[in-house]
C-alpha cells in the first residue's frame, strides 16, 4: 500500500537535484544560514556560498536589521554549502518577491535558525554571532518559547541543509508568525531558535494555535503550524530515527516546497498522515492526532471568529453554545473524514470521491480480501497434501460424496469442507471463514468419477443451489449451464461436463472457489493439475485476464482449455 | 462542514443521505471481526472506520505473509509439478 504522498517524492527529487552538490555539514549550515540571510536582506539571491561570504559581511551589517540570527553570525563564515542556497533559492524565490516583507524575512530567518539551531555544534558556535544579533542565544537547550522547539532543529544537526530548506518553506505562513516577529525579531528569535534547535526538544509542532508572540519560536511554531503535520512528523521522524534522516529530510524538504508553494495557507494538508516511515509510527500517530487537532483547532479558531462577528452581540450565550456545538460537530466530522481518507488510501484503485460509493468499495474490497486470505491459507495447507492425498482419499470420498451430495441438494447449508481430504487445520479455516462471511452455499459435491467435492466459493453470486450440483453424472452430462456463467457451480459443471470422459479416470476437481481474484478450480488428475479460473477485478496482483483460463500443468492429460466455459468474471 | 445542509440543498443526482451512509457503515461493521454481540454499540462511524482500516492492514499483512510462505513452499517443490502451478496461481 502506498500511503506515501507522491508529492514528497517529487519534491524530494526536486530538492535533491538542486542540492546535488551540496555538502551537508553542520558548519556549513551555519554558513548557509548566513548566506541565506544575506540573500534575503539584500533582496538578491546569491546562490554562491562565496557570494554569500562576501555578502556575509554585508549581511553582518544587515543582520541587526533582520531577525538577527545568532547562528547566522557565527555560521556566516562557514558557508560551506552553497547547496543550501541552491535549494533554498528556488523555494525562496517566492519570498524574494517580498523582499520588503520583514515577516517573511523573519520567518525565513527563523527557519534558518531553527534549522541550524538543530546543529548542536553549529548552533553553539553560531550563537556568538554577535555582530548581528544582540543576544547570543543560549545553546539551545532551553526553549524559552512555549512553542515546542521545532524538531527540525534536531534534524538539522544531522542534515542541516535539508531541514533548513524545509523549515524555510514551512515558514510560508507569514501571516501567522510574522505579526509576532516583526517587532521583536532579533533578540527573541535568536533565543527561540536556539532553544528550538538544540536538541532535545523535539516536541511535536502541534501547538500551532497559540503562538507566543514573543519570539521566533512563535514564528517557527507558526511555520510549524503551517507545515504542521509534515514538518513535525518529519522532524520527529528524523529525530526518532537516526537512520532515517535522509528520508525525513527528503520528506520535509519535499513537503516544504509544497507548503511553501501554497503560501501561508492555514489549511494543513493531510500530509502528516501519510508519509512518515513505518518506524515513526508512534511519532507519526502522535503527530497525526496532533495535526488533526491542530488543524481542527485552526479551523475552529477562524470559524469561531467569523461566527462571532456575524452574530454580534445577539444572544451570545446561545450563539456560544451553538458555536461550541458546531465546533465539536466539525471536529467529529473532520475525524471521520480523515479516517475515510485513510481508508481510501488502503483500497487499491479507488477513485471515488463520494462517501457512499467509497464505502461500497471498501465493503467489496474487504470481502474480497477476506476471500483471498481464505483461499491462500487453504491452498497453503492443501498443497502439501495434494497429490498423494487425493488419490488416497478419492475412494473414500466418493461414497461419502454421494451421500453428502444427496443431502445437499437444494439447500443452503454452510460450506462443508472436505471432511476427509483436508488436513485438520485447513478445514476449520475455510469453514470458519465461510461461516464468518455468512455465506450459505453448500459445498458442491461433485461426484464425477469420484471427484472430490468442490468448495463453493463464498463470494460467488447466488448460485443455484438446487439441482445442478447434486446429481453427479446425469446432471453433469446433461446440464447446460442453467445459471449464468458467473455461477461457479456453473463453471464447475462445465468443467465436469465435457471433461467427464477425460476426467473420469483421473480428473477430479480437487478444490475450487474464490481465491480472491478469480474463481479457481483445481482439477487434479493422476498426472497433472489443472487450474481453471476466471478472473475478478479485485485482486491486487491479478493480471487482468478477463476470460476463464486454465493452466494445465501437463497438457497431455487435460484438455480443459477446450472445455472451458466462456464464463465471464463473476464480478 | 455543513454537509447536511449542503446536501439537502443540492438537488444533484448524487444525493447521499445520511441513512445510506449509516447503513453502509453498519454493513462494514458486520464484516469486521470482533464481538458480534454488541456491535451496535460501536455505532460511531469513526470507530468503525478506524477498525476497518486496521483490519484491512492486517489482512494485507496476512496476504503478504501467506504469499511469502507459498513462495517458500513453491521453492521446495518441483517447479513443474501441478502443485507448483497451483501455488503460483495462489500467489498471483
Interface residues (C-beta under 8 A of the other chain):
Chain A: X1 X330 X332 X333 X335 X336 X337 X339 X340 X342 X343 X346 X347 X354 X355 X356 X359 X360 X362 X363 X365 X366 X367 X369 X370 X372 X373 X375 X376 X377 X379 X380 X383 X384 X386 X387 X436 X438 X515 X516 X517 X520 X522 X524 X528 X529 X530 X531 X533 X539 X540 X541 X542 X543 X551 X553 X554
Chain B: X1 X3 X14 X16 X20 X21 X24 X25 X27 X28 X30 X31 X33 X45 X46 X49 X50 X52 X53 X55 X56 X57 X59 X60 X62 X63 X66 X67 X69 X70 X73 X77 X80 X81 X82 X83 X84 X85 X86 X87 X89 X90 X91 X92
